[in-house]
Amino acid sequence: MQKQKLKYEGKAKRVFESDRPGLAVIEYKDDATAFNARKKGTVKGKGRVNNLMTAHLYPLLEQAGVPTHFVELLGETEQAVHMLSIVPVEVIVRNVAAGSFAARLGLNEGVPLDSPVIEYCYKSDELGDPLVSDNTPVAMGWAEPGVLAEIRRLSLLANDFLIGYLADRDIRLIDIKFEFGLLPDGSVVLADEISPDTSRLWDAASAEKLDKDRFRRDLGGVEDAYQQILTRVLT
Ligand code: 5GP
């Protein structure tokens, strides 16, 4: 499979057209940004970790009943995916209070939630991905009601699967961001990636942060944390 024209370059990935109709190639970069790109840096090996972790988890999620855009691994930092029409909504599922949720509600990070909290954000770099209410995606025409219901169902199913899979590897899934898209036949599939960039992952015993918060908060040991997550996830 051959990469062709660059279609889109994001903060952490490049997306290329390919010589196979309906398929694209995603190249994962080591570039890291935080706080709506006001903080920029590089995390050596991050592109490889995020690519290999996503390529490992997406087939497992498919077996668990969550369709994904993943097609095949092409190399250490590249994978083939189905081209989608992306729904411009980020879905955050939270199992434990942390980050913006903890700040908004004045909670200490680490307080477990009685049931998973789902939040929707509008995907917009200019606006900084603002939080929106549950019915805004339908009211704004970003997703049909049936599509939003399916996105919600798949987000909870994926979260459930990942909690167990990661717990078996001594990782606590604190929260995670999902993105979805539509295939040409209208079916909803999980897009984007699952990685320490897009989730909070704490060591189950020590509560050590093994995710992008190490970069965001200048905690050091960012590369090691990403490698450790990949090693555990592949085990
Ligand atoms: P928070 O809203 O607490 O900052 O983030 C909640 C979860 O969603 C975290 O796991 C965070 O990594 C992820 N997340 C939310 N928005 C983004 C985003 O724009 N980019 C990335 N990489 N992750 C995000």
Residues whose N, C-alpha, C, O or C-beta is under 5 A from the ligand:
A	BS01	5GP	I92 A98 G99 S100 F101 D129 D175 I176 K177 D197 T198 S199 R200
